[in-house]
Structure formats: C-alpha cells, structure tokens
Amino acid sequence: MSAGFVTVPQAPAYRLIGARVPAPLLGREGEGDAPVAVEITIDRGRIAAIGPAGSSDPALPAVDLRGGMVLPRFVDMHTHLDKGHIVARSPNPDGGFFGAREAVGADREANWTADDVRARMDFAIRCAFAHGTGAIRTHIDSIGKQTAISWPVFAELREAWKGRMALQAVSLLPSDLVVDAEDEFRTVVDTVARNGGILGAVTFLGRAPDEKLDLALERLFGAAAAHGLDLDFHVDESDSADARSLEVIADAAIRHRFKGAITTGHCCSLALASDGDRARVIDKLGTAGISVVSLPMCNMYLQDRKAGRTPRWRGVAPLHELDAAGVRVMVASDNTRDPFYAYGDLDMVEVFREATRILHFDHSDRPWTRALGTTAADVMGLADHGRIKTGGPADLVLVSARTLGEFVSRPQFDRVVVVGGAGVSTTPPDYRELDPLHA
C-alpha cells in the first residue's frame, strides 16, 4: 500500500468517491481542462464503472478523495534513460549544449558497460514508477560499439518491467552517420527492427539543411518503410536562423507518403521563425501527420546560455500555434541528471507544472492535460495508457489537489499511485545506490 493523502484498501473491489477527473482524460472534448465530478468503481485491477456522484455501489469500500483529482498514470514521451545520472562523474563544463555533448561522449566511451547502463536505466525507471509514470519512450545512443551494448540491456529491462511499465526505445545517432557510415547505419536499423524499436536520428544544431541531410532522410524514411518502423527525430534544438530541418523532414514525409508515426522533438527554432514561415511549416506538419514534443525544462537549461549573461528566450516549441492547427503536441522530461540537464527525476507532475509556467498553459481554453499522457499514448500506440475509461486498467494517480491551480502549485508529494488497483510505494530510490558507479 502507498502512503499518501488517502489509503487504498486491500480489497478486490472498491470505489473512489468525491473524485474529479479533467475532462480530456475521460475522453470528453470541448470542455477544456475542467475537472468533472465522478465516482470510479475498481474491480480486480480494472475500472468497472465511471459515473456521477452517488452512482457507485454503497456496499463497496469507499476512498473519499474530498474533491481530489484522479489522473491516469503518466506517459513520458521523450527521455534518455541511458544517459541519466552521470552528472556526478561527468559534469557539464559550462552548462551549454556543446559542453554537454563532449562530456557525454567522453563518459560513454569510458564507462558505458552493460552493467553501468543497466544500473542507471533501472534506477531511472524506478524513479518514474514511484512518481506515477506508466509508460516511457527513451532514446538510446546508437553509435559504434554502444549499439550492441545498450539495446540488449533495454530489451532485458523491458521484459523485467512488463506489466508495470511500458517501455519503448528509439535509436539516436547523428544524421551524418546515416550517410558517412552505411554499414553502421544498417546495423542500427537491424538492431531497431529486431528489438521492436523506433528509428531515429538527430539533425545538427545551427546548420542549414543541405544535400547531405536530404540523402540521410531518404535513407531513414526508406529503411523505416522497408522494416515497418516509426520515426522519431531530434530536430532544430537551437536558436540559429539556419536550424530549419523540421520543414525538410515534413517535406520528406509527404514525398514518401509515409504511413508510420513520425515524432519530432525539441523544434526550438520554429518559435523564432517569421509568422509566415512558421505557419507554412505547421501546415506541412499537419499534412504529414507529424507530432511535436517539447522539452521545456531541459531546453530552458541549455538554450541561450552565455557566461555572465541572463538568457533572453525560453527555448521551447510554439505549442499553442501547433495545437490550434491540429498538430499533436506533448511535453516530456528529456534528460535527467546528466550533462544535458543536471536536474529532474522523471516526474511528469514536475514536467507539467513547469510547462504550465514556461509555455503558458494557463489562461487557455486548450485541453493541455492531454500532455500528461493521452496524446503521447496515442502517438506510442498504447490504447490502455494515458486515459481513464471503463474497462481500462486501474492504473491511476490520486492527488489531493482539487483544481489545476492547486495541482501546479505544489509538488504533490502526498500523491497515491495505483497500479492494477493496488497502491504502490511512492518513495523513489536513494541516490546512494549509484555511488559505486561514480567511484
């Protein structure tokens, strides 16, 4: 049983009364994020019924939330489990992107054995699980020898966490490698396909799209189509006027008539494009069915960082304009306690709280609570995640907050996490576990 503001009974069936659920998480559209008063009946690990106040069976044990909200377990769409928790041994020398890239590259070469990657990934998954996350997509560095080390570890952990945490993995490699090292690229594609993963790559920061990127995209889209893989790109993580590869990716998707799902992460420079250019790119994203995930905490940490100078911009994608145009948008954790982002704990409550402030989710009639998991679950093809529905699993997060204002004002340290109808521990693992890796 979990310790929190209420106690979940150890019974095969019980009901949650005095509860509220944001309308989008019940599949109700056109109501913004307004919490809806409901009673939820849980029977043998699944949601047996959802109804208005007074509709549940009074003979069943009741957990009275006194107006507190019920959320589905969260979906974290963009993480880097293989990089996590190395900041103590490989700090970023200056806090910027290129310093982070150098520090991670050196640490990967020196330390990323199977045992090291396994320990850090499992630690990160346990953090996310304790905070209430039920599904994670992670990018995996797929460069040189690391491909053969990290992907088997991921497959092992995916199996070990089956039924408790849905895990997906994406290859992460420079788009230049797709062209310059064809044999290595084929190895990555085969590894991704064999492990049921997603094919992904990163377009370089601040470099204008060129013929080499065009060729790399041709090969990536061709390989994905041939193997039935979805695509997930790191895109335009920069404030440079030359960082404009997002439109090139959309053009390639339209040209290939690509049938799989395409996700683009970061897309920072789109916020700095002219109104006309931004509208044109967004229109192409809609035509191609491309989704966008913004990483507000990490990008605020990295973007516009110059020594002795206060940053001038937020480094986030224009989610309001994208969402209004019908493009599926999400927010996610990104990096955790590594040189790219020295903080974080894979806590989607923190991500949503900070996104609300950074991206101005408040004072909006858009259903932003979908960013806690519903949209990401749809993109990931997880029908039983990110929503609360009759017949679905009783995988829930119970919070004392009665409104979104209360929800984003505190960390919700007293939340209750329910998996298969049973409360689980909400205490994350102790950082001391990782001390042997930093020796």
Secondary structure, DSSP 8 states (H G I E B T S, - for coil): ---SSS---SSSEEEEEEEEEEGGGGT--SSTT-EEEEEEEEETTEEEEEESTT-S-TTS-EEE-TT-EEEE-EEEEEE-TTTTT-TTTS--SSSSHHHHHHHHHHHHHHH--HHHHHHHHHHHHHHHHHHTEEEEEEEEE-STTHHHHHHHHHHHHHHHTTTT-EEEEEEE-BHHHHHH-HHHHHHHHHHHHHTT-BEEEE--TT----HHHHHHHHHHHHHHHHHT--EEEEE--S--TT--HHHHHHHHHHHHT--S-EEEEE-GGGGGS-HHHHHHHHHHHHHHTEEEEE-HHHHHHHTT-BTTB---------HHHHHHTT--EEE--B--SBTTBS---S-HHHHHHHHHHHTT-SS--S-GGGGGTHHHHHHHT-TTSSS--TTSB--EEEES--SHHHHHHS--TT-EEEETTEEE------GGGGHHHH-
